[in-house]
């Protein structure tokens, strides 16, 4: 009985939302795929998702009105350049002065973002209200949601007449049980849902089953144009790129490099990417404890990663999992062969073992070290794999991948489905 009473406010809100949607559906105009909005967490931040979203936005802006809607703003200037023709707006702007209502509501935790979502600590009740207002204000166009929290909110709250697309930038298996429950309930309301790999698309199909979106498909990320020449593969440098987080496995890479440094003390590992001060300090301590100071260098973030990759002879991926592996393609676009753990899911869909890189089936650091040493010691193999890597990267050219998005939007040009609202025990 108490449970039913607690659910009354949520059920009443969902009933009102369904009523409003029914009214909107009667007044909705023809589908509009010429206006595209992309919902992003922090457009001025750094990271693979941000870089690839900006890349996609730039392509779509060639023939469409494109706006990136950044849910939060925590930096004055963008880390990555905003492509020509792309507008950026902010819902929860934390850079400028804030009014008393925003200051007050920012003290309270989000109710819209599930507790198990990684960004839960970065959003507030004020963020919720700004996001809710934005979603309900939409009149037509296409809305692409780029992370689970905002995909769940979009699926639930976007009104009829808006073509909704969810986009996965990691993998389904990384989401926790409560997130999976909500995904299973809500993602069927999307007009389309896009994964980066075929393996992830198959896992989503198995989870959603009959509650799948109108279109469930795989469209990979496109490799962006990068500064710098193609690598000569003659420098005694190995490069890794990524945020300093558990998923990237830099702890395993440091262990692997201890083996590499013993066999090849004249080679250096450069790790590009930032993290929290605590995580970076722990990684520095691992490097020092392993006796690798001066042989493993933490380079921080770089806006010109193409120039750094052009100086590398091997690119290494030590990740425990990858949504796609954008940096793999970036390295390949510079003709750099890749040594990667065969982690779920991206590397195995990009790298062909012994053709353009090496896939390490074992998850042990010693096995990764063996693969790195193999390319260090066999210059002929390194050059052959590097040449093939260039050809592999060309298949992920922006025009080729962009054409897949063009085809999807053309397909969705018919009437988007009316999104209903279940009155069950769903949570906000």
N, C-alpha and C positions, 0 to 999 in steps of 0.2 A: 504493500500500500504506500509506504513512504517513498519507494522508488518511483511509483507512478506520479506522486505529488511533485517530486523533484524534477520529473521530466515535463511537467505541464508547461513551464515557460518556453522550453525548446520546441515542444510540439506546437504550441500556439504560434511561435515565430515561423516555423516551417509551414504551417497551414496558411499564414498570411502571405508568405513568400510564394506559395503555390498559387494563391488567388491573384497576386500581383502579376505573376508570370502569365497566367491565363489571359489577363487583360492586355498585357504587353504583346502576346502572341497575336491577338486579333488586330493590333495596330502595326505590327512589324512590317517594314518595307521589304523590298527585294534584297537578297543577300549581296553584300558588298565585300569583294575581295581586293578592292583597290586601296583600302585603308587597313593597315596592319599595326597593331600595338603589341609590344613584347614586354611581358611582365618579368622584371629582373630584380633580384634582391638589392644589389648595390652596384650601380653602373660605374661609379667612380673607383671601385675597388680593383684588385688584381686577382687573377686566377683563370683557369682554363675555361670555365663556363662563361665568364664575362668576355674573354677574348673571342670565343667562338660565336657567342650571341652577337657581338658587334660585327663580326665578319658576315654573318647571315643578314643582319639588318642592312649593312651596306649594299649587299646584293639586291635585296628586295626593294631598296629605295631607288634602284635604277628606274623602275616603272611604277612604283606605288608610293603612297603617302605612309611613311613609317615613323613611328614614335616608340622609343624605349621608355617604359614607365618604371622608374626605379623606386622600389618600395621605401628604401631608406637612402639618406645621403649623409655620409660621415666624413667626407673629404671635399675640400673646396674645388680641386681640379681632378679630372679623370687621370687614372694611371695609364690607360690605353687611349689613343686618339679616337675621337668619335668620327665615324665615316661621314663623308659628304652626303647631305640630303637627309640625315637622320636627326630627328629632334629628341631631346631627353627632358623628361619632367620628373619631379620627385613628389612622393606622397608624404613621407615623414622626413622633412628637411631638418637635420640636426646641426647644420653649420651656422645658420643665421640665428637671430634672436627668436625666442619662442614665447608665445602668449601664455597667459596663466592657465587656460584650459589644457593646452598641450603639455605644459610643465606638470600639472596635476595628474593627468591621465597617464603620463609616461612613467609614473611611479608604480603602476599596476601591471601585473603580468598579462601577456596576451591570452585571450580566450579563444581566439580563432585558430591559432597555430597549435597543433598537438604537442604534448610534452615531449614526445620522443623525436621530434624534428630537431635537427642540429642547430637551426637558427633560433630556437625558442628563446634563448637568453638575449638575443639581439633585437627582439621586437617587444612591443608593449601594447597596452589597451588603446593608446592613442594611435599606434600603427594600425591596429585592427579597424578602428573607426575610419581612418583615412582610406584603407583598402576597401572596406565595405562601401563607402561612399563612391569611390572610383568605379567599382564593379557595377553597382546599381545605376550609375549615371550613363553607362554605355548605351549607344543607339546604333546598332549595326557594326559592320567591320569585322575584322579578324582579331582575336586575342590569343596570343601564344604564351602559356605559362611555363616557366623554365625550371621550377624546383617544386618538390612535393607539397610544401605548405601552401604555395600559391596555386598549384594545380588543384588541390583539394578545395580551396576557397573558390576558385573559378568554376569548377564543376558544380558546386553547390549554389553559387550566388549570381553567376552571369545570367543576364536576362535573355529571353527569346529574341531572335533576330541577330544575335552575335554568334559568329562562327568561332567555336572554341577548339583550341589545339593544346594538348599537354605534351611536354617534351621531357624525357628522362635524360639526365646528364651523368648519372652514376649507373647503378644496376638495381634491379628489383630486390635482389637477395641482400642488399645492404640495409634495407628498411626493417625496422623493428615491428613486433607483432601488432601493436595498436595502429601503426601506420599502414600495415598490410590490410587490416580490417577496413580501414577507411578507404583505402585505394579500391578494394574490392566492391565497396558500396557505391562509390561516387564516380569512378573513372568511366563507367558506361555512359555517363551523360555527355562526355566529350564527343565532338564531331570527328575528331581524329586524335590519335595518340602516337607519338613518334619516339622510337628508341634509336640508340646509336649503333647497336649490333643486332644481328639476326638471333643470336643466342638469347639476348634479353627479350626480344620480341616474342620468341617462343615461350619464355617463362611467363610473360604477361598474358599471353593467350591462354596458357594453362590455368592461371589464377582467375582471370576474368570470365572465361568460358562464355556462356550465353549473355553475360552482362558486358561484353566488349564494346568499345566505341564503334561508331560507323566505319572508321578506318583505323586499323592497327598496323603500322608499318615501320620499317627500318629506313632511316635516312642518316648516313654518317655525317660527321662534321667535315667541313672543307678545310684544306690547308690554306692558311692565309699567306699573302705575299710577305716575304721577310727580307730584311736588309742583309747584305753580305753575299759573298761569292760561294760557289760550290767548293766544298772542302777538298784539299789535296790529299788528305788522309796521311800526311807525313808528320804532323805534330804529335808529340808524345803526351797527348791529353785525352782523357776520357771525361765525358760530361753527363750529368744527370740533372733533371729539372723537376721541380714540384714543390708544393707547400710542405713545410716541415710538420707532417702529421703522421700518425701511425700507419695509415693506409699506404703511404708511399714507401714504407719499408727501408728508410735510410739507415736504421739500426742494422739491418741485414747487410746493407751495402758496405758499411764500415767494416763489418766482420769479413766480408768478401775481399775488400781492398787490402786487408792485412796479408792475405795470401798473395795477392797481386804484387804488393810492394816488396815482398820478400824475393819474388822472382824477377821483378822489373822495377828496381828502385828509382830509375830515372823517369818513370811515368807519373803523372799527376792526375788526381780526380778532382774535378770542379763541380760543386753542387750549387745550382742556381734556384733560388726560391726563398720566400720568407715564411715566418711562423711567429707564434707568440714568443716573447722573450724567454719564457720558461722552457719551451720545447727546443728553441735554438741553443740555449745553455746546456741542456741535457745532451744534445747531439755533439756540441763542442767537447763536453766531458768524455763522451764515448771515444771521440777521435784522439784525445790526449791519452786516455787510458790504454788505447790500442797502440800508442807510440807512433801515431800517424800525423802528428803536427807537421805542417809544411808539405805533406803528401796528399792530404784530403783538405780541400779549401772550401769554406762556406762563402759563396760569392754574393749572397743576398739576391734581391730582385733586379732584373735587368729589363729595360724597355726595348733593347735591341738584341733580343736573344738570337736572332738570325746570325748576327756577326759573331757571337760566341760559338754557335754551332759550326760555323764555317772554319773555326780553329780546331775543331775536335776531330779525332780519328775513329772514335767509337762512342756510341751513345748507349747508356745502360738504364734499364728499368728494373727496379727492385720492389715494385709495388706488390701489396697483398691482394689488391683488386683494382681494376680500372674500369671506368664507365666506357671509355673508348680508347684513350691513349693519344690525345692530340699531339703531345710532344714527340711521339714516335714519328708521326707524319712530318712534323717540322724538321726533325733530324734527317729523315729520308729526303726531304726536299733540298737538303744541302749535300746529298750524296753520302751521308754518314750511315754505316751499317749499325744495326741495333742488336744488343744482347739483352734479352728480357726474360724474366720469369714468365712461365705460361700461366698467368693468373687469370681469373675471370674478369672481363670477357674480351676486352678490346684487343690485346696483343695478338692473339691467335687469328683474329679476323683481318689483321693488317699484315703481319709478318708471315712470310713463307719460309719455313725453316730451311737453312742452307742455300736459300735463294737471295734474299735481301736482308737477312739477319739470322740470329740464332735464338730459338725458343728453348728455355731451360725448364725441362719437365719437373725436376726436383725443386723443392722450395728451400733447399739448403744453401747457405752462403758459399760453401766450398764449390758447389756446382756452378754458381754464378761466376765465381772467380775463375773457374776452369774455362768457361766460355769467353770471358774477357781476355784471358791469357792467350787463348787460341787465336783471337784476332790480332792481338799485339804481335804475336810471334810469326803469323803467316800473312805477310804483306800481300801476296797474290790473292789469297782468299778475301782479305779486307777490301781490296780494290774491286774484285768481282762483285761482292755483295753490295758495295757502295754504289756501283753503276746500276745494279738492278734496283736498289732502293730509290734512285732517282725516277726510274720508270714506274715504280709502284706509287710514288707520291703523285705523279701526274694524273692518276685515275681519280684522285680526290681534289682535283682542281675546282676552284670556286664556281666556275661556269657549269661544270658537270654536276656538282652537287646542287647548285642553285636550280638547275633545270628540274630536279626531282621535287623541289619545293614548289616550283611553278606548276608542275603537273598536279600536285596535291591540292593546291589552292584552286586550280581550274576544276578539279573533281568536286570540291566542296562548294562550288558556286551554286549548286542547287539549294533548296531550302534546308537550313539546319534544323535539327530536331528540337521539339519542345522539351525542355528539361523539366521533369517532374520532381517533386520533393517528397521523399518518403517521410511518413510521420512516425517511424519506428524510433529506436533508441539511438539514432545517430547523434554524434557530438559535434559541436562547432569547431 
